[in-house]
């Protein structure tokens, strides 16, 4: 079987969609709650921490983009005055 033939039978999977700001914020709230209220095994706590860092990055990126849009709108409004 050639590589081309094999590729035909390989299932196509795409990564899950990136969570939005609200989803990430809610996930962070849940993660923080779990880390604060439970005695977790170290591995599970580390996994939750890693997930939290990923959600923080999504939130920071969204806030940075939004800040840029707001600044552009303010400049446009000031230029019209």
HUZI-V506472 format. One record per residue. N is the residue number from 1. RES is the residue in one small letter. PSI is psi in degrees with one decimal (NA if undefined). OMEGA is omega in whole degrees, 0 to 359 (* if undefined). Layout:
N;RES;PSI;OMEGA + N;RES;PSI;OMEGA
//
This chain:
1;x;132.3;180 + 2;x;167.9;179 + 3;x;-40.6;181 + 4;x;-42.3;179 + 5;x;-40.8;181 + 6;x;-39.8;181 + 7;x;-28.6;181 + 8;x;-29.9;183 + 9;x;-6.0;180 + 10;x;128.9;179 + 11;x;139.5;178 + 12;x;121.3;177 + 13;x;139.5;175 + 14;x;152.9;182 + 15;x;153.1;178 + 16;x;151.6;181 + 17;x;147.3;179 + 18;x;132.7;181 + 19;x;151.3;177 + 20;x;-178.9;182 + 21;x;-50.7;183 + 22;x;-42.5;179 + 23;x;-42.6;180 + 24;x;-39.8;179 + 25;x;-42.2;178 + 26;x;-41.2;179 + 27;x;-40.9;178 + 28;x;-42.9;179 + 29;x;-43.3;179 + 30;x;-43.3;181 + 31;x;-46.7;180 + 32;x;-42.8;178 + 33;x;-43.4;179 + 34;x;-41.9;181 + 35;x;-33.6;181 + 36;x;-38.3;192 + 37;x;-10.5;185 + 38;x;150.8;170 + 39;x;106.6;185 + 40;x;150.9;171 + 41;x;149.8;184 + 42;x;-44.2;182 + 43;x;-41.8;180 + 44;x;-40.6;178 + 45;x;-40.5;179 + 46;x;-41.1;178 + 47;x;-44.5;178 + 48;x;-40.9;178 + 49;x;-44.0;179 + 50;x;-41.5;178 + 51;x;-40.1;179 + 52;x;-42.3;179 + 53;x;-41.3;178 + 54;x;-42.1;180 + 55;x;-35.7;177 + 56;x;-41.3;179 + 57;x;-41.8;178 + 58;x;-46.4;181 + 59;x;-44.5;180 + 60;x;-42.1;180 + 61;x;-44.2;180 + 62;x;-43.4;180 + 63;x;-38.5;178 + 64;x;-44.3;178 + 65;x;-41.8;180 + 66;x;-40.4;178 + 67;x;-42.1;178 + 68;x;-40.9;179 + 69;x;-42.7;179 + 70;x;-42.6;179 + 71;x;-39.5;178 + 72;x;-41.2;178 + 73;x;-41.2;179 + 74;x;-43.0;178 + 75;x;-41.4;180 + 76;x;-43.6;179 + 77;x;-41.5;180 + 78;x;-35.8;179 + 79;x;-27.4;180 + 80;x;-17.9;182 + 81;x;NA;*
//
